[in-house]
């Protein structure tokens, strides 16, 4: 009875197993005889191999293999391996009944009797065609991504393991950092950091930040294999697996040294532009003040000059007038410095040999230095010619020498050197050929902040009453008005060098002119009918007073239109006009007079250098303000024959 029950149980288990196998539709599960013939067939096998059970039972399983695999003996080897090793497992191409192929994962297990005798094989086949296609597509994408990363040469893109060791390396990393992949893979990424950053723990903080926040981003100095530095933009991203565990870091580094230099150059340009605009504004203000001050000095000096001529010779009064005239003349010198800074000073430009000019003034320079300073000079022969006002250049050099002397109260060496220089493109000066005049001292020098302000009007490091603060401004104005530049170089405790750069003029050195004839005295001029034009009533009255004192008849006009009305009514021998007048300037008035009365001579009285250019007035004589009665008489004598 018990034996019958065990038999029934066995039948029931076998039935349940067959139902289970038949229910599997995505696997081919079937039995093979020891020789390899198909002994059973489930619906999954029929679904993706295409054979019905009646068609395939009894056939050799090698019919599922490709012809090439059958010729190579692969089916027999699979059974032999399963029989000897207990299992065969592999992947490869199989073919269906209709001849189409699919990629199969095959497992063959031997089936043995309890006695150990081989009674067949269990074979499970799974169609992995879609999965293999997906894997191949993924591999292709990974390869494409690898090629893409490898092909990027402007960025260093590489992987780090969780400890920060380099795990991959692209061509951009090799180009930027200088290491080949063989040299760097496996080494810690802190190799690329500067010593001070490593000592400060920056590499560790970078990984910690990326681990905590997901990303670390920063700019800073990095070191190449050859030890050179570059400014880098660095991004480190944490890479996590499906469970959130960090499996490494993706690091992207870009060399932005050129960008940094461009930004710094832009900042320097902006600073220079701001400084230029500031100096231009100060120059405009200074020039305007100096112009008005010139007019006041005209009235003071002219009136004092006439007063001195007309007053009785009283020893108690004459020194007072002389002192007043001396003070006014010092004021005139101050306005000349202010006008030089604002580039409005009247320059008498000549082509000069700098070496000759400097040699000629060394006696005066030596007397200015006194006994405590030593002078050393270097003036080469045959320097190219420059174009500037020689008197103003002498004054500028003397000013620089005096500054150098004052910077060394205990004495020291002052060097004056002239040299020929070439300025390349991209410099602060326009490219070209220059002559440089340098005055260097061994004094206290200046810090960076003082150096920035040194040429600012009215700024001085000297004590109260020992300097106007306009000396360097005047020198700067002369250099700029001559097409060059003043360059100051100084470091605290290392002295100062002031350099005047003048562009070379292409003209040949002029021959020595013959001695000019002695000028004829101007006291013998015939009385003239002179039209005086000035918008400033004090200056106009003073000019008329000096002209009348010289014996001339004077007509007065405060504007260009009034002057033209007078010329239409009166016979006039000469017009003396201010230049800086509203509505109609002196140069515009001169052009109008030239067009209607071409024979009337004109003199423009001005302290400005910027007389507008124009073919009709380019040869109009000028009289610098403030002028004395003697200078006025000489100017009239030069234009009236």
Buried (B, 14 or more C-beta within 10 A) or exposed (E): EEEEEEEEEEEEEEEEEEEEBBEBEEBBBBBBBBEBBBBBBBBBBBBBBBBEBEBBBEEBBBBBBBEEBBEEEBBEEBBEBBBEEEEBBEEBEBBBBEEEEBBBBBBBBBBEEEEEEBEBBBBBBBBBBEEBEEEEEEEEEEEEEEEEBBEBEEBBBBBBBBEBBBBBBBBBBBBBBBBEBEBBBEEBBBBBBBEEBBEEEBBEEBBEBBBEEEEBBEEBEBBBBEEEEBBBBBBBBBBEEEEEEBEBBBBBBBBBBEEBEEEEEEEEEEEEEEEEEEBEEBBEEBBBBBBEBBBBBBBBBBBBBBEBEEEEEEEEEEEEBEEBBEEBBEBBEBBBBBBBBBBBBBBEBBBBBBBEBBEEBBEEBEEBBEEEBEBEBEBEEEBBBBBBBBEBBBBBBBBBBBBBBBBBEEBBBBBBBBBBEEBEEEEEBEEBEBBBBBBBBBBBBBEEEBBBEBBBBEBBBEEEEEBBBBBBBBBBBBBBBBBBBBBBBBEEEEBBBBBBBBBBBEEEBEEEEEEEEEEEEBEEBEEBEBBBBBBBEBBBBBBBBBBBBBEBBBBBBBBBEBBBEBBEEEEBBBBBBBBBBEEBBBBBBBBBBBEEBEEBBBBBBBBBBBBEEEEBBEEBEBBBBBBBBEBBBBBBBBBBE
